[in-house]
Amino acid sequence: GNSSNGGYSAGGPAPGEFVDVLNTWEKLGDDLIEFYANKGFYRTGALERGLFDLDLSGGTEREKAEKAFYYLRDNFVNEGEDWIYPTQSLSQLLKAKKGAPGDLILAYMGILKSQGITCDPVLIGSKGYGRSDLVMFPFLNQFDEILLLAQLDGKQQFIDLSDPMAPFGYVDIDKHVKGGLLLQKGKSQLVPIEVKHNSNNMVIASIELNEEGELVMQNTLRSYYYSGLRVAHIAEDYGKAEKPLEEMFEGKDEVMQVRNAKVENLLEEKNYVNSTFEYVQAGAGEQELLAFNPLRISSFAINPFTQEYRVFPIDFDYPFSEIYTANIKVPEGYEVDDFPTNENITIPGSLVSFNYAVENIGNILKVTAKLDIRVSLMPVESYGDLKYFMETVAAKLSAPVILKKVTKP
């Protein structure tokens, strides 16, 4: 390529292209900065003309950054491959009002810079793109996506614009990697990437026999951060396909019918998504025995690990907890016939743990369970332990509680 575009063709270097061994991270960074600058992404004049209706006067740096983020996210169409090379110049992007995630994040960088906010691109090799550890040599071909690192009111903040449903500060799961290349003129360097979040799921179920003789389980599922984002995406897909939300929560058996499903996306305000729905078993009141699984909503009620051996480490995406509480109101004229025993289990190294308990409080049978996954990447050598552990978890989470009618003497 000629020197005007930093020596790269628009699509970036071809795989296996000759790499100058004397390259340094600084030189690599400067080349890329020059490439972005030639596309107009370090100039702020065009932005001020093109985004004249975006008012960023007043507020903290974080407030300005959030406002600009939502402005771009909600007024520009996000389409195309997430890639480190912009697909168009800044002025083309402003005219078209649509672009790939890389175009949008670089334009966003320009907006923040125009406000005097320190921010720079960070190149990363997304999960599944290359190796999980960066090679310590300045090879550009190990990077495929861009994050932005900003200093907002003295605090570091990673920002990503690749998912149109993700709130400010959320980083696509594929970009939760160990480190990346921070691009700064003359001093580009590898930096660690840390994205803190508690993406837990909490489930509360209350179970009773209603006056119509139906067994009703009312469920509230609260999914935080990235777990919530996942639920929001699924609900969105159901909406687009015009499928009823009830189908999202249907189980394998046909005994229980799903009713009144609602999914409320509160990620921007509260960092969680709230799902409510009922499982209903008709005609339950006519049976001598009521057998049901109080924690049937768990995705781990079926063991996901069934192969005997494993070659690659197991990636859970991120550490998380699942916390379940079910309150079963024992109906008048019934007694508790059987329920699962308590359980407390972990594996060597305590990478995961699970506890399960049942207690009787008056006419309420309370079932609680908690699953803790403490690391996102499980080493291969833990696979046998994990498989056995998950079998135990699945057995407990799918175990029934049995109530039976009291026989009158």
N, C-alpha and C positions, 0 to 999 in steps of 0.2 A: 504494500500500500504506500501511498505518498505521505509526506510528513504532516500534511494538513489535518489528517484525522488520527494522529497519534500512532500511525504505523499499523492500525488495525483495519481490516475490512469491516463493514457494518455488522456482520454477523460474528465478529470476534475471530481469533486465530483458529485455523483449522486444527482438528485433533492431530497430534503427532508432528505439528509444525516445529521447525528448528527453534530452540530456545537459547538465547544468549546466556551462557553459563555465568557471565560476569554481571548479569542482572542483579539488582538488589531490590528489596521491598520498596525502598524510597523511589527508585527509578520506575518500578512497575506502577506505583501509586501515582507518580507525576504524569506518566503516560496516560493513565486512565482519566485523571483529573482534566488533562488537556483535551482528551476525547469528549468528555462531558461538556467542557467549557465551549468547545467548537460547536456543540449542538445547542448552545445558549443556556445551559442549565445553571451556570454560575452567575448569570446576569440577572439583575432584579428589575430593570426598567420595564421589560416586556410584561412582567408579572403585574406590576402596578397598573399598567394600562389595561391588561387583559382581565384582571380580577378587581375592577374598580368598585364592585359592590361588596367586597369583603372588608369590613371595618375592624381593624385590629388595634384601635386606640384604647388605652386603658387596660387594666387587669395585670395579673402576674404573667410571667413567661409561660407558665404551664397553661393558664387560661387562654392565652393567645394561641399556643400550640394546639390546644384542643379545638378551639374555634376554627382554626385553619384546616385542621384534620377533617372535621365533619363537613366543612365547606367543600373540600376536594372530594371526599368520599361520596357525598350525596349529590353533587352537581356534575360530576364527571363519570362517564361510563367506563368501568374497569373491565377491559377485555384483552385477551392475548396472553402470550406465554410470559411467565415470570422469568426475567433474564437480566444479566448485568449490562447488556447493551440496549440503550433506548431505541425504540422503533421509529422515532421521529424527533424533530427538533422541538424546542420549547414553544416556539411560535406556532408550529403545526398543531401541537397538543392543545394550545389555548384556543385555536380556531375550531378544531374538530370536537373539542370537549369530550374526547375519549382517548384512552391509551392503555398500554400494558402497565402492570404494577410498577415496573422499573421506571417508566416515564413519570408516573404519578408521584413516586417517592422522591424523585430528583426535583420535580417541580415544587413539591412540598418543602424540600430543603431550601430552595430559593426563597420561598415565602418567609421561612423562619429567619434566614440570613438577612432578609430585608428589614426584619424587626430587630436586628442586632443580636439574635440568639445564636450561640455557638452550636453548630451541628455539622456532621460530616457523614458521608456514606461508609458503611461497613460491608465489605464483600464477604459472602459466606458460601460454603458448599453445603447445600441443603441435604437433609436426611435422604439417603437412598440415591443421591446424585453421584457421590464419589466415595472416598474413604471417610470413616468417622473421625479420624485424626488428620489434621492438616500436615502436609509435608513441609518441613522447615526450609524448603527452598522456594524462591520466588517464581513459582510456576502459576501462571494466571488460570490455566485450564482446570484448576481444582475448585474454582468458584463459579457459581451459577446464579446467585440471587443477591439482592441488595437489602440491607436494613439501614435505618438511619439512627445514628447515636447523637442525641441532643443533650445539652446541659440546660436544664430548666430550673431556675432559681437555685442554682448550685447543686442540683441533683442530676445524676445520670439517668437518661431515659431512652430505651430502645423503642423505635417506632416503625411500624410496618403498615403498608397500605394494600396488601395483596388480597385481603378478604373483605368484600363490601359489607359483610354483616358484623365484622369484628369492631368493637369499640376502641377508642383511643388507648394506646399502650399495650394492646394485645399483639402478640407476635405469632405468626402462623406456626403451627406445631412442627412443620418441616424445617423451620428455621431455629428450633431450640437445639442449637449445636454448641460445642465447647468454645469455639472462638472464630474470629474472622479477621479480615484485613481492613484496618481503619485507614481511610484515604485522607491524608493531610499533606499539603504541599511541602515537599522536602523532608517530611518525617513520617511517612506512612509506616505502619507497624502492625503486627498481630496483637489483637486484644482479646481477653476472655469475654464470653457472652453469658450473662446470667439473667434469666427471666424468672422472677419469683411469683408464685401463685399457689393457691390451695384449691385445686380443681376437684373438690369432693362432691359426693352425692349423698343427700340425706333423704330418707324415705320415712314417712309416718303413715301408718295405716290404722284405721279403726274399723272393727269388724263386728257386725251384729245381725240378728235375725229381725227383719222389719215386720210390720203388722200384716203385710201381704204374704208372709211366710217365705220371703226371699232372703237368702244370705247375701248381705251387702258389705263389700270391702271398699271403704273410701280411702283413696290413696292420694298423698301429696308427695311429689318428688321435687326436691329442690336441688338443682344442679349448678354448681359454682364454676365461674371462670371458663376454662376450656371445655369442661364437661357440659356446661350450659350452652356454649357456642355450638357444640356438636348437636345437642338436642334442638336448638333453634334452627340449625340447617336442615335437620330431618323434617321438622314441622313445616318449614318453608317449602321443602320438596313435595310434601303431601299436599300442601295448599296449591302449588302450581299444577300438580297432577289431578287436582280436584278429587283427591281421595279423602275419606273421612279420617279425622285425627284418631278416632277410636282404633283404627287398624294399627297405629303406631304401638299400641300397648297390648295387642292381642297375644295371648300365649299359645302354646302348642295344643293344649286340650280345648275341647269345645264346650266343656261344662260351664265355664264362666263367660258371661257376655260382658263386653265393655260398654259403659255408658258415660255420657257427659264429659267427654275429654276436652280439656282446655289447656293451651300452652301459652304462658304469658312471659314475654321476653323483657326482663328487667336488667339486662347486662349493663346497659349504659348507666343506669341509676344505682344499681345495687350489686352488680357482678354476679347475678344468678338468673336462672330461668326457672319458673315455677310451673310444674305440670300437675293438673288434678284430673282424676278420672275414677270411675267406680268399676269394680268387678262384681257382677251379680249372678248368683246361682238361683234360678227360679225353682219353686217347689221344694226347697230345702226343708221347710218346716214339716213336710209330711214324712220325712225319712227318720228312721230310728237312729241312724248314725250320721253325724255331720263331719265329713273329713275334708280338710282344705289346707292349702299351703299359705300361711300368713305372710310369707316374704316372697311371693311368687314373682314380684317385679324385678328381682335382681338379675343382672346379666350374667352373674356367676353361678346361677342355679344349675347351669350345665357347664361341665368342665371344658374350657376352651383348649386344654392341652391334652391331646389324646395320642399323639405319636409316641413310640417307644423311645426314640433317640432324637437328638437335636444337634444340628451342626452350627447354627448361628445363635448368638445370644437372643434372649427374648426381650423385645422392646415394648414396654407398656406406655410409650409416649411421655409419661410423666408420673411422678409419685402421686398417690391419691389415697383417700379413705372413702369407704362406703359405710354409712351408718344407718341401721334399720331399727325402727321401733314399731311393733304392732300391738295394739290394745284390743283384746278380744273380749267382748261382753258376753259372758256365759248366760244364755237365755234362761228364763224361768222354766223349770221342769227339765233342765238338762244338767249333766255333770261332765267334768273333764274325764275322758276315758283314757287318753294317751297323748303324750307330747314328747318331742325330742329331748334327749338329755343335754345337759350343759357341756360346752366344749371350749377348750383353750388350746390353741396349737400355733406353732411357729416352725421355722426351718433353721438349720445351722446358719449362723451369721445374722439371724433375726431380720432378714431382708423383707419378710412378709409376716403378718400375724393375723389371727382370726379368733374372735371369741363370740360365744353364743350362749345366751342364758334365758331361762324361762322362770318367771315367778308368779305366784298367785297372790293377788291383792283383792280380798273380798270377792266380788263376782267378776273381777277382771283378771284375765290371764294375760300377762305382759311378756312379749317375746322381744328380746333385743339382740342385735348382732352388729359386729364391727369388723370390717376387713381393712387391713392396712397394707398398702404396697409402698415400701419405703424408698425404693430405687426405681429409676425408669428402665435401666438396662440390667437384666439378670444374666449372670455369667452362665455359659453352657454347662459348667460342672454342677450347677444347682438345679439343672432341669429335672432330674429324677426326683429330688426332694419336692420341687415345686409341683410336679405332676401329682404326686401323692397328696400334697397339701391341698391342691385345688379339688381333688376328688373328695376329700373330707368336707371342704367348704361347700361344694355342689350338693353333697348328700344332705348337709344340714339345711342349706337354703331351700332345698326342695322337699324337706321332710314335712309330713302333715301333722296338724293338730286334730285330734278326734274328740268330738263331743257326742255324748249319747243321751237319749231320753231316759229319765229316771223311771224305772218300772214301779208302778204303784203296787204295794203289797196286797 
